[in-house]
């Protein structure tokens, strides 16, 4: 693993641990006053998940992402994070490894966030045939975004 990949994995693990703490552990601590060793266990789980998401095994990466998204973003509605989420380390690894977990197509602004370009940049990529427009009603196909990311 190169130094750059190790650093991305470390930052990703920190983000995952922070999300676990704020979305799961903080509410538990409010209710139960003490969560014991769960914060340190959350850090270890975050490191393992980040390593799996950044690793060479596509199935393990997708499984780790699905577990994390399912646990941290439960609800009756499909997972639909805001555009800014895609610019985070977790959003970037999700975009690259599996695309959008709940959509076959995304808006130009979400595609831009996933790719790290502006909405106008996405329009240009569609016009040049570098991204595929969704035939069923606008937006850009997630498959073409993933292909562009090298996923």
Rosetta blueprint (number, residue, H / E / L):
1 X L
2 X L
3 X H
4 X H
5 X H
6 X H
7 X H
8 X H
9 X H
10 X H
11 X H
12 X H
13 X H
14 X H
15 X H
16 X H
17 X H
18 X H
19 X H
20 X H
21 X H
22 X H
23 X H
24 X H
25 X H
26 X H
27 X H
28 X H
29 X H
30 X H
31 X H
32 X H
33 X L
34 X L
35 X L
36 X L
37 X L
38 X H
39 X H
40 X H
41 X H
42 X H
43 X H
44 X H
45 X H
46 X H
47 X H
48 X H
49 X H
50 X H
51 X H
52 X H
53 X H
54 X H
55 X L
56 X L
57 X L
58 X H
59 X H
60 X H
61 X H
62 X H
63 X H
64 X H
65 X H
66 X H
67 X H
68 X H
69 X H
70 X H
71 X H
72 X H
73 X L
74 X L
75 X L
76 X L
77 X L
78 X L
79 X L
80 X L
81 X L
82 X L
83 X H
84 X H
85 X H
86 X H
87 X H
88 X L
89 X H
90 X H
91 X H
92 X H
93 X H
94 X H
95 X H
96 X H
97 X H
98 X L
99 X L
100 X L
101 X L
102 X L
103 X L
104 X L
105 X E
106 X E
107 X L
108 X H
109 X H
110 X H
111 X H
112 X H
113 X H
114 X H
115 X H
116 X L
117 X L
118 X L
119 X H
120 X H
121 X H
122 X H
123 X H
124 X H
125 X H
126 X H
127 X H
128 X L
129 X L
130 X L
131 X L
132 X L
133 X E
134 X L
135 X L
136 X L
137 X L
138 X L
139 X L
140 X E
141 X E
142 X H
143 X H
144 X H
145 X H
146 X H
147 X H
148 X H
149 X H
150 X L
151 X L
